[in-house]
Every structure is written in C-alpha cells, then in structure tokens.
Amino acid sequence: MAAGAIIITLLELIVGTIENIILGWNVWDYSNLPGNLWGQICPQFTVLWFFSFSSGSLPG
C-alpha cells in the first residue's frame, strides 16, 4: 500500500516535471499547497494515493 503511494507519487513527479516544467503545458500546479515539491507533488495527494491503494481502488 505504501509502496503504491510512493510509486504513483514518483511517477507524478517525473511526468509533472516533463509536462509542466520542461514542456510548459501546466497540466497541474500544487504550488499553493503546503509541502509541495516544485508544484508537482504534495503530501496531501500522497496520502490520497495511500488510502486509494489500501481500499483497493483508485479515485475516478
């Protein structure tokens, strides 16, 4: 469960860095949330991924 949250957060960081920073697409921006890293990932969404994986389903 924790591994799933970490994996999806790392993927979000990689994809966000490519799409938002390098390509300038600005798909998402977490810079207004506390604890964010370059506006690409934040602890709040890591917790969301953790509970999504622990319940056996992803939000959507």
PDB file of N, CA, C and O in Angstrom, chain B, residues numbered from 101:
ATOM      1  N   MET B 101       0.818  -1.190   0.000  1.00  0.00           N
ATOM      2  CA  MET B 101       0.000   0.000   0.000  1.00  0.00           C
ATOM      3  C   MET B 101       0.863   1.257   0.000  1.00  0.00           C
ATOM      4  O   MET B 101       0.686   2.147  -0.831  1.00  0.00           O
ATOM      5  N   ALA B 102       1.799   1.315   0.944  1.00  0.00           N
ATOM      6  CA  ALA B 102       2.688   2.474   0.979  1.00  0.00           C
ATOM      7  C   ALA B 102       3.555   2.510  -0.268  1.00  0.00           C
ATOM      8  O   ALA B 102       3.850   3.578  -0.804  1.00  0.00           O
ATOM      9  N   ALA B 103       3.963   1.314  -0.730  1.00  0.00           N
ATOM     10  CA  ALA B 103       4.785   1.256  -1.948  1.00  0.00           C
ATOM     11  C   ALA B 103       4.009   1.807  -3.137  1.00  0.00           C
ATOM     12  O   ALA B 103       4.580   2.512  -3.969  1.00  0.00           O
ATOM     13  N   GLY B 104       2.729   1.500  -3.230  1.00  0.00           N
ATOM     14  CA  GLY B 104       1.907   2.016  -4.323  1.00  0.00           C
ATOM     15  C   GLY B 104       1.810   3.530  -4.287  1.00  0.00           C
ATOM     16  O   GLY B 104       1.893   4.185  -5.326  1.00  0.00           O
ATOM     17  N   ALA B 105       1.634   4.089  -3.095  1.00  0.00           N
ATOM     18  CA  ALA B 105       1.562   5.542  -2.948  1.00  0.00           C
ATOM     19  C   ALA B 105       2.878   6.195  -3.335  1.00  0.00           C
ATOM     20  O   ALA B 105       2.888   7.247  -3.974  1.00  0.00           O
ATOM     21  N   ILE B 106       3.985   5.577  -2.950  1.00  0.00           N
ATOM     22  CA  ILE B 106       5.301   6.132  -3.289  1.00  0.00           C
ATOM     23  C   ILE B 106       5.554   6.046  -4.790  1.00  0.00           C
ATOM     24  O   ILE B 106       6.061   6.991  -5.393  1.00  0.00           O
ATOM     25  N   ILE B 107       5.201   4.917  -5.389  1.00  0.00           N
ATOM     26  CA  ILE B 107       5.401   4.754  -6.833  1.00  0.00           C
ATOM     27  C   ILE B 107       4.583   5.769  -7.616  1.00  0.00           C
ATOM     28  O   ILE B 107       5.109   6.408  -8.527  1.00  0.00           O
ATOM     29  N   ILE B 108       3.313   5.928  -7.281  1.00  0.00           N
ATOM     30  CA  ILE B 108       2.468   6.866  -8.034  1.00  0.00           C
ATOM     31  C   ILE B 108       2.922   8.305  -7.806  1.00  0.00           C
ATOM     32  O   ILE B 108       2.824   9.131  -8.714  1.00  0.00           O
ATOM     33  N   THR B 109       3.422   8.619  -6.599  1.00  0.00           N
ATOM     34  CA  THR B 109       3.934   9.966  -6.327  1.00  0.00           C
ATOM     35  C   THR B 109       5.200  10.232  -7.136  1.00  0.00           C
ATOM     36  O   THR B 109       5.370  11.327  -7.672  1.00  0.00           O
ATOM     37  N   LEU B 110       6.085   9.249  -7.231  1.00  0.00           N
ATOM     38  CA  LEU B 110       7.295   9.414  -8.048  1.00  0.00           C
ATOM     39  C   LEU B 110       6.954   9.559  -9.528  1.00  0.00           C
ATOM     40  O   LEU B 110       7.560  10.364 -10.236  1.00  0.00           O
ATOM     41  N   LEU B 111       5.984   8.780  -9.989  1.00  0.00           N
ATOM     42  CA  LEU B 111       5.546   8.927 -11.386  1.00  0.00           C
ATOM     43  C   LEU B 111       4.938  10.309 -11.627  1.00  0.00           C
ATOM     44  O   LEU B 111       5.165  10.924 -12.669  1.00  0.00           O
ATOM     45  N   GLU B 112       4.164  10.787 -10.654  1.00  0.00           N
ATOM     46  CA  GLU B 112       3.571  12.119 -10.767  1.00  0.00           C
ATOM     47  C   GLU B 112       4.667  13.187 -10.832  1.00  0.00           C
ATOM     48  O   GLU B 112       4.546  14.154 -11.584  1.00  0.00           O
ATOM     49  N   LEU B 113       5.730  13.016 -10.051  1.00  0.00           N
ATOM     50  CA  LEU B 113       6.842  13.962 -10.078  1.00  0.00           C
ATOM     51  C   LEU B 113       7.554  13.926 -11.431  1.00  0.00           C
ATOM     52  O   LEU B 113       7.855  14.975 -12.000  1.00  0.00           O
ATOM     53  N   ILE B 114       7.818  12.745 -11.940  1.00  0.00           N
ATOM     54  CA  ILE B 114       8.518  12.614 -13.223  1.00  0.00           C
ATOM     55  C   ILE B 114       7.683  13.189 -14.358  1.00  0.00           C
ATOM     56  O   ILE B 114       8.174  13.994 -15.149  1.00  0.00           O
ATOM     57  N   VAL B 115       6.420  12.773 -14.439  1.00  0.00           N
ATOM     58  CA  VAL B 115       5.549  13.256 -15.517  1.00  0.00           C
ATOM     59  C   VAL B 115       5.308  14.752 -15.374  1.00  0.00           C
ATOM     60  O   VAL B 115       5.317  15.480 -16.366  1.00  0.00           O
ATOM     61  N   GLY B 116       5.093  15.214 -14.150  1.00  0.00           N
ATOM     62  CA  GLY B 116       4.871  16.639 -13.926  1.00  0.00           C
ATOM     63  C   GLY B 116       6.071  17.481 -14.310  1.00  0.00           C
ATOM     64  O   GLY B 116       5.921  18.560 -14.884  1.00  0.00           O
ATOM     65  N   THR B 117       7.257  16.992 -13.997  1.00  0.00           N
ATOM     66  CA  THR B 117       8.466  17.720 -14.371  1.00  0.00           C
ATOM     67  C   THR B 117       8.587  17.835 -15.885  1.00  0.00           C
ATOM     68  O   THR B 117       8.934  18.892 -16.411  1.00  0.00           O
ATOM     69  N   ILE B 118       8.300  16.746 -16.574  1.00  0.00           N
ATOM     70  CA  ILE B 118       8.389  16.769 -18.042  1.00  0.00           C
ATOM     71  C   ILE B 118       7.294  17.648 -18.639  1.00  0.00           C
ATOM     72  O   ILE B 118       7.580  18.561 -19.413  1.00  0.00           O
ATOM     73  N   GLU B 119       6.031  17.369 -18.277  1.00  0.00           N
ATOM     74  CA  GLU B 119       4.913  18.079 -18.898  1.00  0.00           C
ATOM     75  C   GLU B 119       4.808  19.538 -18.464  1.00  0.00           C
ATOM     76  O   GLU B 119       4.603  20.420 -19.297  1.00  0.00           O
ATOM     77  N   ASN B 120       4.946  19.792 -17.179  1.00  0.00           N
ATOM     78  CA  ASN B 120       4.685  21.135 -16.669  1.00  0.00           C
ATOM     79  C   ASN B 120       5.900  22.052 -16.702  1.00  0.00           C
ATOM     80  O   ASN B 120       5.782  23.229 -17.044  1.00  0.00           O
ATOM     81  N   ILE B 121       7.061  21.522 -16.350  1.00  0.00           N
ATOM     82  CA  ILE B 121       8.252  22.373 -16.262  1.00  0.00           C
ATOM     83  C   ILE B 121       8.996  22.423 -17.594  1.00  0.00           C
ATOM     84  O   ILE B 121       9.282  23.503 -18.111  1.00  0.00           O
ATOM     85  N   ILE B 122       9.309  21.246 -18.149  1.00  0.00           N
ATOM     86  CA  ILE B 122      10.111  21.226 -19.379  1.00  0.00           C
ATOM     87  C   ILE B 122       9.297  21.647 -20.599  1.00  0.00           C
ATOM     88  O   ILE B 122       9.729  22.501 -21.374  1.00  0.00           O
ATOM     89  N   LEU B 123       8.108  21.041 -20.771  1.00  0.00           N
ATOM     90  CA  LEU B 123       7.289  21.355 -21.946  1.00  0.00           C
ATOM     91  C   LEU B 123       6.392  22.583 -21.751  1.00  0.00           C
ATOM     92  O   LEU B 123       5.889  23.144 -22.724  1.00  0.00           O
ATOM     93  N   GLY B 124       6.192  22.999 -20.499  1.00  0.00           N
ATOM     94  CA  GLY B 124       5.399  24.193 -20.210  1.00  0.00           C
ATOM     95  C   GLY B 124       3.912  24.014 -20.420  1.00  0.00           C
ATOM     96  O   GLY B 124       3.215  24.993 -20.685  1.00  0.00           O
ATOM     97  N   TRP B 125       3.396  22.790 -20.309  1.00  0.00           N
ATOM     98  CA  TRP B 125       1.965  22.536 -20.546  1.00  0.00           C
ATOM     99  C   TRP B 125       1.083  22.965 -19.382  1.00  0.00           C
ATOM    100  O   TRP B 125      -0.104  23.221 -19.581  1.00  0.00           O
ATOM    101  N   ASN B 126       1.630  23.052 -18.173  1.00  0.00           N
ATOM    102  CA  ASN B 126       0.890  23.484 -16.978  1.00  0.00           C
ATOM    103  C   ASN B 126      -0.391  22.689 -16.763  1.00  0.00           C
ATOM    104  O   ASN B 126      -1.470  23.263 -16.613  1.00  0.00           O
ATOM    105  N   VAL B 127      -0.266  21.368 -16.748  1.00  0.00           N
ATOM    106  CA  VAL B 127      -1.411  20.481 -16.548  1.00  0.00           C
ATOM    107  C   VAL B 127      -1.915  20.565 -15.113  1.00  0.00           C
ATOM    108  O   VAL B 127      -3.125  20.586 -14.893  1.00  0.00           O
ATOM    109  N   TRP B 128      -1.009  20.615 -14.125  1.00  0.00           N
ATOM    110  CA  TRP B 128      -1.388  20.810 -12.736  1.00  0.00           C
ATOM    111  C   TRP B 128      -0.316  21.611 -12.034  1.00  0.00           C
ATOM    112  O   TRP B 128       0.823  21.705 -12.491  1.00  0.00           O
ATOM    113  N   ASP B 129      -0.713  22.193 -10.897  1.00  0.00           N
ATOM    114  CA  ASP B 129       0.207  23.036 -10.131  1.00  0.00           C
ATOM    115  C   ASP B 129      -0.200  22.985  -8.666  1.00  0.00           C
ATOM    116  O   ASP B 129      -1.231  23.535  -8.281  1.00  0.00           O
ATOM    117  N   TYR B 130       0.604  22.330  -7.862  1.00  0.00           N
ATOM    118  CA  TYR B 130       0.337  22.222  -6.425  1.00  0.00           C
ATOM    119  C   TYR B 130       1.105  23.272  -5.625  1.00  0.00           C
ATOM    120  O   TYR B 130       1.220  23.141  -4.406  1.00  0.00           O
ATOM    121  N   SER B 131       1.623  24.289  -6.263  1.00  0.00           N
ATOM    122  CA  SER B 131       2.478  25.243  -5.558  1.00  0.00           C
ATOM    123  C   SER B 131       1.744  26.011  -4.463  1.00  0.00           C
ATOM    124  O   SER B 131       2.389  26.607  -3.601  1.00  0.00           O
ATOM    125  N   ASN B 132       0.416  26.011  -4.476  1.00  0.00           N
ATOM    126  CA  ASN B 132      -0.328  26.698  -3.421  1.00  0.00           C
ATOM    127  C   ASN B 132      -0.613  25.786  -2.229  1.00  0.00           C
ATOM    128  O   ASN B 132      -1.190  26.230  -1.237  1.00  0.00           O
ATOM    129  N   LEU B 133      -0.211  24.507  -2.316  1.00  0.00           N
ATOM    130  CA  LEU B 133      -0.417  23.573  -1.216  1.00  0.00           C
ATOM    131  C   LEU B 133       0.862  23.436  -0.389  1.00  0.00           C
ATOM    132  O   LEU B 133       1.960  23.434  -0.946  1.00  0.00           O
ATOM    133  N   PRO B 134       0.732  23.322   0.926  1.00  0.00           N
ATOM    134  CA  PRO B 134       1.919  23.205   1.776  1.00  0.00           C
ATOM    135  C   PRO B 134       2.678  21.902   1.522  1.00  0.00           C
ATOM    136  O   PRO B 134       2.075  20.860   1.267  1.00  0.00           O
ATOM    137  N   GLY B 135       3.994  21.975   1.594  1.00  0.00           N
ATOM    138  CA  GLY B 135       4.838  20.814   1.453  1.00  0.00           C
ATOM    139  C   GLY B 135       5.067  20.364   0.022  1.00  0.00           C
ATOM    140  O   GLY B 135       5.596  19.275  -0.205  1.00  0.00           O
ATOM    141  N   ASN B 136       4.677  21.182  -0.948  1.00  0.00           N
ATOM    142  CA  ASN B 136       4.835  20.779  -2.348  1.00  0.00           C
ATOM    143  C   ASN B 136       6.296  20.788  -2.768  1.00  0.00           C
ATOM    144  O   ASN B 136       7.120  21.487  -2.177  1.00  0.00           O
ATOM    145  N   LEU B 137       6.606  20.010  -3.787  1.00  0.00           N
ATOM    146  CA  LEU B 137       7.939  19.985  -4.360  1.00  0.00           C
ATOM    147  C   LEU B 137       7.830  20.476  -5.794  1.00  0.00           C
ATOM    148  O   LEU B 137       7.304  19.771  -6.654  1.00  0.00           O
ATOM    149  N   TRP B 138       8.314  21.658  -6.053  1.00  0.00           N
ATOM    150  CA  TRP B 138       8.298  22.313  -7.365  1.00  0.00           C
ATOM    151  C   TRP B 138       6.886  22.453  -7.937  1.00  0.00           C
ATOM    152  O   TRP B 138       6.721  22.642  -9.143  1.00  0.00           O
ATOM    153  N   GLY B 139       5.875  22.361  -7.082  1.00  0.00           N
ATOM    154  CA  GLY B 139       4.492  22.444  -7.545  1.00  0.00           C
ATOM    155  C   GLY B 139       4.005  21.187  -8.240  1.00  0.00           C
ATOM    156  O   GLY B 139       2.909  21.177  -8.802  1.00  0.00           O
ATOM    157  N   GLN B 140       4.805  20.118  -8.212  1.00  0.00           N
ATOM    158  CA  GLN B 140       4.456  18.902  -8.955  1.00  0.00           C
ATOM    159  C   GLN B 140       3.869  17.802  -8.079  1.00  0.00           C
ATOM    160  O   GLN B 140       2.998  17.058  -8.530  1.00  0.00           O
ATOM    161  N   ILE B 141       4.327  17.686  -6.847  1.00  0.00           N
ATOM    162  CA  ILE B 141       3.788  16.710  -5.901  1.00  0.00           C
ATOM    163  C   ILE B 141       3.586  17.395  -4.560  1.00  0.00           C
ATOM    164  O   ILE B 141       4.214  18.412  -4.264  1.00  0.00           O
ATOM    165  N   CYS B 142       2.691  16.818  -3.747  1.00  0.00           N
ATOM    166  CA  CYS B 142       2.462  17.349  -2.405  1.00  0.00           C
ATOM    167  C   CYS B 142       2.031  16.212  -1.490  1.00  0.00           C
ATOM    168  O   CYS B 142       1.486  15.212  -1.959  1.00  0.00           O
ATOM    169  N   PRO B 143       2.270  16.355  -0.191  1.00  0.00           N
ATOM    170  CA  PRO B 143       1.944  15.282   0.746  1.00  0.00           C
ATOM    171  C   PRO B 143       0.462  14.927   0.777  1.00  0.00           C
ATOM    172  O   PRO B 143       0.108  13.772   1.015  1.00  0.00           O
ATOM    173  N   GLN B 144      -0.405  15.903   0.540  1.00  0.00           N
ATOM    174  CA  GLN B 144      -1.839  15.643   0.581  1.00  0.00           C
ATOM    175  C   GLN B 144      -2.246  14.588  -0.449  1.00  0.00           C
ATOM    176  O   GLN B 144      -3.051  13.708  -0.147  1.00  0.00           O
ATOM    177  N   PHE B 145      -1.703  14.670  -1.646  1.00  0.00           N
ATOM    178  CA  PHE B 145      -2.046  13.708  -2.682  1.00  0.00           C
ATOM    179  C   PHE B 145      -1.353  12.369  -2.451  1.00  0.00           C
ATOM    180  O   PHE B 145      -1.883  11.329  -2.843  1.00  0.00           O
ATOM    181  N   THR B 146      -0.180  12.375  -1.823  1.00  0.00           N
ATOM    182  CA  THR B 146       0.466  11.109  -1.467  1.00  0.00           C
ATOM    183  C   THR B 146      -0.410  10.344  -0.485  1.00  0.00           C
ATOM    184  O   THR B 146      -0.551   9.126  -0.596  1.00  0.00           O
ATOM    185  N   VAL B 147      -0.999  11.048   0.474  1.00  0.00           N
ATOM    186  CA  VAL B 147      -1.921  10.417   1.435  1.00  0.00           C
ATOM    187  C   VAL B 147      -3.159   9.895   0.701  1.00  0.00           C
ATOM    188  O   VAL B 147      -3.638   8.800   0.997  1.00  0.00           O
ATOM    189  N   LEU B 148      -3.673  10.664  -0.242  1.00  0.00           N
ATOM    190  CA  LEU B 148      -4.823  10.216  -1.037  1.00  0.00           C
ATOM    191  C   LEU B 148      -4.491   8.930  -1.788  1.00  0.00           C
ATOM    192  O   LEU B 148      -5.298   8.000  -1.808  1.00  0.00           O
ATOM    193  N   TRP B 149      -3.310   8.870  -2.407  1.00  0.00           N
ATOM    194  CA  TRP B 149      -2.895   7.651  -3.119  1.00  0.00           C
ATOM    195  C   TRP B 149      -2.779   6.482  -2.151  1.00  0.00           C
ATOM    196  O   TRP B 149      -3.162   5.361  -2.486  1.00  0.00           O
ATOM    197  N   PHE B 150      -2.254   6.733  -0.954  1.00  0.00           N
ATOM    198  CA  PHE B 150      -2.114   5.663   0.032  1.00  0.00           C
ATOM    199  C   PHE B 150      -3.469   5.049   0.355  1.00  0.00           C
ATOM    200  O   PHE B 150      -3.619   3.828   0.334  1.00  0.00           O
ATOM    201  N   PHE B 151      -4.455   5.889   0.653  1.00  0.00           N
ATOM    202  CA  PHE B 151      -5.779   5.364   1.004  1.00  0.00           C
ATOM    203  C   PHE B 151      -6.476   4.752  -0.209  1.00  0.00           C
ATOM    204  O   PHE B 151      -7.260   3.814  -0.062  1.00  0.00           O
ATOM    205  N   SER B 152      -6.203   5.267  -1.388  1.00  0.00           N
ATOM    206  CA  SER B 152      -6.776   4.675  -2.597  1.00  0.00           C
ATOM    207  C   SER B 152      -6.247   3.265  -2.807  1.00  0.00           C
ATOM    208  O   SER B 152      -7.008   2.354  -3.131  1.00  0.00           O
ATOM    209  N   PHE B 153      -4.948   3.083  -2.623  1.00  0.00           N
ATOM    210  CA  PHE B 153      -4.363   1.758  -2.782  1.00  0.00           C
ATOM    211  C   PHE B 153      -4.775   0.824  -1.663  1.00  0.00           C
ATOM    212  O   PHE B 153      -4.944  -0.373  -1.894  1.00  0.00           O
ATOM    213  N   SER B 154      -4.942   1.348  -0.445  1.00  0.00           N
ATOM    214  CA  SER B 154      -5.318   0.486   0.678  1.00  0.00           C
ATOM    215  C   SER B 154      -6.764   0.025   0.563  1.00  0.00           C
ATOM    216  O   SER B 154      -7.113  -1.036   1.081  1.00  0.00           O
ATOM    217  N   SER B 155      -7.612   0.801  -0.105  1.00  0.00           N
ATOM    218  CA  SER B 155      -9.005   0.386  -0.289  1.00  0.00           C
ATOM    219  C   SER B 155      -9.164  -0.513  -1.510  1.00  0.00           C
ATOM    220  O   SER B 155     -10.223  -1.105  -1.719  1.00  0.00           O
ATOM    221  N   GLY B 156      -8.108  -0.613  -2.317  1.00  0.00           N
ATOM    222  CA  GLY B 156      -8.162  -1.475  -3.479  1.00  0.00           C
ATOM    223  C   GLY B 156      -8.695  -0.816  -4.729  1.00  0.00           C
ATOM    224  O   GLY B 156      -8.916  -1.483  -5.740  1.00  0.00           O
ATOM    225  N   SER B 157      -8.906   0.498  -4.672  1.00  0.00           N
ATOM    226  CA  SER B 157      -9.402   1.189  -5.859  1.00  0.00           C
ATOM    227  C   SER B 157      -8.767   2.570  -5.976  1.00  0.00           C
ATOM    228  O   SER B 157      -8.339   3.163  -4.985  1.00  0.00           O
ATOM    229  N   LEU B 158      -8.718   3.053  -7.174  1.00  0.00           N
ATOM    230  CA  LEU B 158      -8.217   4.399  -7.425  1.00  0.00           C
ATOM    231  C   LEU B 158      -9.381   5.348  -7.580  1.00  0.00           C
ATOM    232  O   LEU B 158     -10.443   4.944  -8.052  1.00  0.00           O
ATOM    233  N   PRO B 159      -9.208   6.624  -7.189  1.00  0.00           N
ATOM    234  CA  PRO B 159     -10.295   7.579  -7.375  1.00  0.00           C
ATOM    235  C   PRO B 159     -10.537   7.825  -8.858  1.00  0.00           C
ATOM    236  O   PRO B 159      -9.624   7.754  -9.680  1.00  0.00           O
ATOM    237  N   GLY B 160     -11.772   8.110  -9.168  1.00  0.00           N
ATOM    238  CA  GLY B 160     -12.031   8.416 -10.570  1.00  0.00           C
ATOM    239  C   GLY B 160     -13.332   7.988 -11.084  1.00  0.00           C
ATOM    240  O   GLY B 160     -13.634   8.206 -12.257  1.00  0.00           O
TER     241      GLY B 160
END
